[in-house]
Amino acid sequence: MEISKSSYSDIPLLGISGEVDHLTASQLEGEIQEALDTGGPNLLLDLTNCPYLDSGGLGVILSTVRRQRGSGWLGVINPNANLVRLFQIVGLGGEMGFRIFTDLSDVSGFLSPS
């Protein structure tokens, strides 16, 4: 797994390339924590190039959403159908602190509703 760092509208954006599993979940958790510590309460994860999350990766996402509850949110960009299904199964679909975006234009529309 590789993680690229950038931002979108002053929100930290981490691009995840490769699978997130028990071996790489701690790396993702560290990068998320660093991004939240330096970039504010909201975070975007671009999952366009992330084909798979195991329970370790899912645990990182769940703990991030819980930690941000009431103060910010976690948004994922372009997760594949299997990841969307996984997020729904664990109840993230109805979580206020979790958002699924199809692309950056969806993020832009969310941040500046017309």
C-alpha positions as CSV (number, residue, x, y, z in Angstrom):
1,M,0.0,0.0,0.0
2,E,1.1,3.5,-0.8
3,I,-0.3,6.7,0.6
4,S,-0.1,10.1,-1.2
5,K,-0.8,13.3,0.7
6,S,-2.5,16.4,-0.6
7,S,-5.5,18.5,0.3
8,Y,-8.8,19.6,-1.3
9,S,-10.4,22.9,-0.1
10,D,-8.2,22.9,2.9
11,I,-9.3,19.3,3.8
12,P,-6.5,16.7,4.1
13,L,-6.7,14.2,1.2
14,L,-5.0,10.8,1.5
15,G,-4.8,8.8,-1.7
16,I,-4.6,5.1,-1.0
17,S,-3.1,2.8,-3.6
18,G,-3.1,-0.9,-3.0
19,E,-4.8,-3.2,-0.5
20,V,-5.2,-2.2,3.2
21,D,-4.8,-5.3,5.3
22,H,-3.5,-6.2,8.8
23,L,0.1,-5.5,7.7
24,T,-0.6,-2.0,6.3
25,A,-3.5,-0.9,8.6
26,S,-1.2,0.6,11.2
27,Q,0.5,2.7,8.5
28,L,-2.8,4.0,7.4
29,E,-3.8,4.7,11.0
30,G,-0.6,6.8,11.5
31,E,-1.1,8.8,8.3
32,I,-4.8,9.5,9.2
33,Q,-3.8,10.6,12.7
34,E,-1.1,12.9,11.4
35,A,-3.5,14.4,8.8
36,L,-6.1,15.1,11.5
37,D,-3.6,16.5,13.9
38,T,-2.3,19.0,11.3
39,G,-5.3,19.6,9.0
40,G,-8.4,19.9,11.1
41,P,-11.5,17.8,11.9
42,N,-12.4,16.6,8.4
43,L,-10.5,14.1,6.2
44,L,-10.8,12.7,2.7
45,L,-9.6,9.2,1.6
46,D,-9.4,8.6,-2.1
47,L,-10.0,4.9,-2.6
48,T,-10.0,4.9,-6.4
49,N,-6.9,2.7,-6.4
50,C,-7.7,0.7,-3.3
51,P,-9.3,-2.6,-4.3
52,Y,-9.5,-4.2,-0.9
53,L,-9.9,-3.5,2.8
54,D,-9.7,-6.3,5.3
55,S,-10.9,-6.1,8.9
56,G,-7.8,-4.2,9.9
57,G,-8.4,-1.5,7.4
58,L,-12.1,-1.4,8.2
59,G,-11.2,-1.1,11.9
60,V,-9.1,2.0,11.1
61,I,-11.9,3.6,9.3
62,L,-14.5,2.8,12.0
63,S,-12.2,4.1,14.8
64,T,-11.6,7.3,12.8
65,V,-15.3,7.9,12.3
66,R,-15.9,7.3,16.0
67,R,-13.1,9.6,17.0
68,Q,-14.3,12.4,14.8
69,R,-18.0,12.0,15.9
70,G,-19.4,15.4,16.8
71,S,-16.3,17.3,15.7
72,G,-15.8,16.4,12.0
73,W,-16.2,13.7,9.4
74,L,-14.4,11.2,7.2
75,G,-15.2,11.1,3.5
76,V,-14.2,8.4,1.1
77,I,-13.9,9.1,-2.6
78,N,-14.7,6.6,-5.3
79,P,-14.8,3.3,-3.4
80,N,-15.5,0.3,-5.5
81,A,-18.8,-1.6,-5.2
82,N,-17.4,-4.2,-2.8
83,L,-16.1,-1.4,-0.4
84,V,-19.4,0.4,-0.6
85,R,-21.2,-2.8,0.4
86,L,-18.8,-3.4,3.2
87,F,-19.4,0.1,4.5
88,Q,-23.1,-0.5,4.4
89,I,-22.9,-3.9,6.2
90,V,-21.0,-2.4,9.1
91,G,-23.5,0.5,9.4
92,L,-21.3,3.4,8.1
93,G,-23.9,4.3,5.5
94,G,-26.1,5.9,8.1
95,E,-23.3,7.4,10.2
96,M,-23.4,11.2,10.3
97,G,-19.6,11.4,10.4
98,F,-19.1,9.3,7.3
99,R,-19.6,10.3,3.7
100,I,-19.2,8.5,0.4
101,F,-18.3,10.7,-2.7
102,T,-18.1,9.4,-6.2
103,D,-15.5,12.0,-7.1
104,L,-14.0,15.4,-6.1
105,S,-16.9,17.3,-7.8
106,D,-19.3,15.6,-5.3
107,V,-17.0,16.8,-2.5
108,S,-17.2,20.3,-4.0
109,G,-21.0,20.1,-4.1
110,F,-21.2,19.0,-0.5
111,L,-18.9,21.8,0.7
112,S,-20.8,24.5,-1.3
113,P,-24.4,23.4,-1.8
114,S,-26.2,25.3,-4.4
